[in-house]
Amino acid sequence: MKIDKLMNEWKKALCDDMDLTPVIEEVGTRKLLDILLDNVGSTESFVRENVASAFWTIAWDKPILSSDDYIHALATSLSDTHLFNGIEKIEDDTAFCRAFSSLFVRQIILADEKQNFLSQVQYMEALDKAIEYMILEKDRRGFVYGGKGIVHTICHGAMMLVPLVEHPRFPKAYTSRVLDAVKCNIVGKGRFADEDWADSKLAWVISALLNKGISEDVIKEWIETLLPTIDSSIGLYSDEHYPYIQMGSDIKHFLMYLYFDLKKKSMSDGLRDWISDYLDKLWKRVYLHSQT
């Protein structure tokens, strides 16, 4: 079968020019879609990356999916077998399935912006589950050696959130929930951007909110809540103080990513200036216990 030949080829290298026509002619679009969904979490790096590329091709670049196909793919991607597969586990292979299911959701939401095949209920379910996922996800790994490749759960999760926020149906009343989902991935789950720069994609979510008309003041107020109040009785450089130093460092790195993301997109000059000034204030809060 052509699909067996293709899957074997995918184990060896990334496919730059992906012609899926022979496979579609042999098994049909829905069967190919189900094969991709079944292999989204493959522990073989090339297979997983090629599966993601194949879905991007049929869902976005050269779309051939029907409305029912998209809805089927979304329901599967958001399910306990995919986006929430092994959600309670850390440094487990189920993370590959969760991370790459996020990319499937992203492509479906992007496609819906053009084709409008989702109902309001279906869109809201995707938004609710994406936020829930970002709060629950604990695996922060970047690259896994031994042929398994990239995990990037938080990076891919942020990329999933962006089109959900940019979507015409996004309710601004959900702003605080989205910000909570971003916040818990900057502080509280271990070192931010520990493995590589991938977690910088969280800054894209803030840019998306600003593009939706959320005011800079709302973002400023949220930024000031990222670092918890430090008990003034805690001694500097003590065991009790170090976690705040780590959180301060994580927040600083996130704000640097946000600053340059806004600069690259030529937006929110006022917020960028405020971030530049706030970094000094953040240092004082961490090291001098200053609250002003």
C-alpha positions in Angstrom: 0.0 0.0 0.0 1.2 3.5 -0.7 0.4 4.7 2.8 2.7 2.0 4.2 5.5 3.1 1.9 4.9 6.7 2.8 5.0 6.0 6.6 8.3 4.1 6.1 9.7 7.0 4.1 8.7 9.4 6.9 10.8 7.6 9.4 14.0 8.5 7.5 13.8 12.2 6.7 11.7 15.3 6.6 9.7 15.7 3.4 10.1 19.2 1.9 7.8 18.6 -1.0 4.8 16.5 0.2 2.6 14.9 -2.5 -0.2 13.2 -0.8 -2.3 12.6 -4.0 -1.4 8.9 -4.5 -2.3 8.1 -0.9 -5.6 10.0 -1.1 -6.5 8.2 -4.3 -5.8 4.9 -2.6 -7.4 5.3 0.8 -9.5 8.5 0.6 -9.3 11.8 2.5 -11.0 10.6 5.7 -8.8 7.5 6.0 -5.7 9.6 5.5 -6.9 12.1 8.2 -7.5 9.3 10.7 -4.0 7.9 10.0 -2.5 11.3 10.7 -4.6 11.6 13.9 -3.5 8.2 15.0 0.2 9.1 14.5 0.2 12.7 15.8 2.1 11.6 18.9 4.6 9.2 17.3 7.8 9.0 19.3 9.8 9.0 16.0 10.7 12.6 15.4 10.6 12.5 11.6 7.2 10.7 11.5 5.7 13.1 13.9 7.0 16.2 12.1 5.9 14.8 8.7 2.4 14.0 10.1 2.1 17.6 11.3 3.3 18.9 7.9 0.8 16.6 6.1 -2.1 17.9 8.2 -1.0 21.4 7.5 -1.0 20.6 3.8 -4.5 19.1 3.7 -6.0 21.5 6.2 -4.5 24.8 5.3 -1.9 25.0 2.5 -3.9 22.9 -0.1 -7.2 22.4 1.8 -9.2 19.3 0.8 -11.0 18.6 4.0 -14.8 18.8 4.3 -16.5 20.6 7.1 -17.2 17.3 8.7 -13.6 16.3 8.4 -12.5 19.5 10.2 -15.0 19.0 13.0 -14.0 15.3 13.3 -10.3 16.3 13.5 -11.1 19.0 16.1 -13.1 16.7 18.3 -10.4 14.1 18.2 -7.5 16.6 18.8 -9.3 18.1 21.9 -10.1 14.7 23.4 -8.6 12.7 26.3 -6.7 10.5 23.8 -4.9 13.5 22.3 -4.7 17.0 23.9 -5.2 15.6 27.4 -3.4 12.3 26.9 -1.4 11.7 30.0 -1.9 15.3 31.1 -0.9 14.5 34.7 2.5 13.0 33.7 5.8 14.7 33.4 8.7 13.7 31.1 6.5 11.0 29.6 6.1 10.1 25.9 2.4 11.1 26.0 3.6 14.7 25.9 4.4 14.3 22.2 0.7 13.6 21.5 -0.4 16.6 23.6 2.1 19.0 22.0 1.4 18.1 18.4 -2.4 17.8 18.9 -2.1 21.5 19.8 -0.8 22.2 16.3 -3.7 20.3 14.8 -6.2 22.5 16.8 -4.3 25.6 15.6 -4.6 24.7 11.9 -8.3 23.9 12.3 -9.1 27.2 14.0 -7.1 29.1 11.3 -9.1 27.3 8.6 -12.4 28.1 10.4 -11.6 31.8 10.2 -11.7 31.5 6.4 -14.3 28.8 6.0 -16.6 29.3 9.0 -17.5 25.6 9.6 -17.5 25.7 13.4 -20.6 26.6 15.4 -20.2 29.0 18.3 -20.5 26.0 20.7 -17.7 24.2 18.9 -15.5 27.2 18.9 -16.1 27.9 22.6 -15.4 24.2 23.5 -12.0 24.6 21.7 -11.3 27.8 23.6 -12.2 26.3 26.9 -10.2 23.2 26.4 -7.1 25.1 25.1 -7.1 27.3 28.3 -7.7 24.2 30.5 -4.8 22.4 28.8 -2.4 25.3 29.2 -3.1 25.4 32.9 -2.8 21.7 33.4 0.3 21.0 31.2 3.4 20.4 33.3 6.0 19.0 30.8 8.4 21.8 30.0 10.9 19.8 27.9 12.4 21.1 24.7 14.4 18.5 22.8 14.5 14.8 23.7 17.5 12.8 22.5 17.4 9.3 21.1 15.5 10.1 18.0 12.4 11.4 19.7 13.0 15.1 18.9 11.1 18.2 20.0 8.3 18.2 22.6 7.5 21.9 23.1 4.2 21.5 24.8 4.0 25.1 26.0 5.3 26.6 22.8 2.7 24.7 20.7 0.0 25.4 23.3 0.7 29.1 22.9 0.5 28.8 19.1 -2.9 27.1 19.6 -4.2 29.9 21.8 -3.2 32.7 19.4 -5.7 32.0 16.6 -8.4 31.2 19.2 -7.8 34.7 20.6 -7.6 36.3 17.1 -10.8 34.5 16.0 -13.8 36.8 15.3 -15.8 34.8 17.9 -13.4 35.4 20.8 -15.3 36.9 23.8 -13.3 39.7 25.5 -14.8 38.5 28.8 -12.3 35.6 28.4 -9.3 37.9 28.6 -8.6 37.2 32.3 -8.8 33.4 31.7 -6.4 33.6 28.8 -4.0 35.8 30.9 -4.2 33.3 33.8 -3.2 30.5 31.4 -0.2 32.5 30.2 0.7 33.5 33.8 0.9 30.0 35.1 3.4 29.1 32.4 5.7 32.0 33.3 5.8 31.4 37.0 5.0 28.4 39.1 5.9 25.4 36.9 9.6 25.5 36.9 12.1 27.6 35.0 10.6 29.6 32.1 12.3 28.9 28.8 14.6 26.4 30.5 15.4 24.2 27.5 15.4 26.8 24.6 13.7 29.9 23.4 10.5 28.1 22.4 8.4 29.4 25.3 8.8 32.9 23.9 5.7 32.1 21.8 3.7 32.9 25.0 4.4 36.6 24.1 2.3 36.1 20.9 -0.8 35.5 23.0 -0.4 39.0 24.6 0.1 40.6 21.1 -3.1 38.8 20.0 -5.0 40.2 22.9 -3.8 43.7 22.1 -4.8 43.3 18.5 -8.3 42.3 19.7 -8.6 45.7 21.4 -7.7 44.7 25.0 -6.2 47.9 26.5 -2.6 48.3 27.4 -3.6 49.2 30.9 -5.2 45.7 31.4 -1.9 44.1 30.3 0.2 46.4 32.6 -2.0 45.5 35.6 -1.6 41.9 34.8 2.1 42.1 34.5 2.3 43.7 37.9 0.5 40.6 39.4 3.1 38.1 38.0 5.5 38.4 40.9 3.9 37.6 44.3 4.4 40.0 47.2 7.6 39.1 49.0 7.5 38.9 52.8 9.8 41.7 54.0 11.1 39.4 56.7 12.7 37.0 54.2 16.4 37.5 54.1 18.2 38.2 50.8 19.9 35.2 49.2 18.3 32.8 51.6 16.6 29.5 50.7 13.3 31.3 51.1 14.3 34.2 48.9 15.7 32.2 46.0 12.4 31.1 44.5 11.5 34.8 44.1 14.8 35.4 42.3 13.9 32.6 39.9 10.4 34.0 39.4 11.8 37.5 38.8 14.2 36.1 36.2 11.4 34.2 34.5 9.2 37.3 34.4 12.1 39.4 33.1 12.8 37.0 30.2 9.1 36.8 29.3 8.9 40.6 29.3 12.0 40.8 27.1 10.3 38.4 24.6 7.1 40.5 24.7 9.0 43.8 24.2 10.7 42.5 21.1 7.6 40.8 19.8 5.7 44.1 20.0 8.7 45.9 18.4 8.8 43.5 15.6 5.1 44.0 15.0 5.4 47.8 15.3 2.7 48.0 17.9 2.1 49.3 21.4 4.9 51.8 21.7 3.6 53.0 25.1 3.5 49.4 26.5 7.0 48.8 25.3 8.3 51.9 27.0 6.4 50.9 30.2 8.0 47.4 30.1 11.4 49.0 29.8 10.8 51.0 32.9 9.1 48.2 34.7 12.2 45.9 34.5 14.0 48.2 36.9 11.0 48.2 39.2 10.9 44.4 39.0 14.6 44.2 40.1 13.8 46.4 43.1 10.8 44.3 44.1 12.9 41.1 44.0 16.1 42.4 45.7 15.0 45.4 47.8 11.4 44.2 48.7 10.2 47.5 47.2 6.5 47.7 46.3 6.7 51.0 44.5 
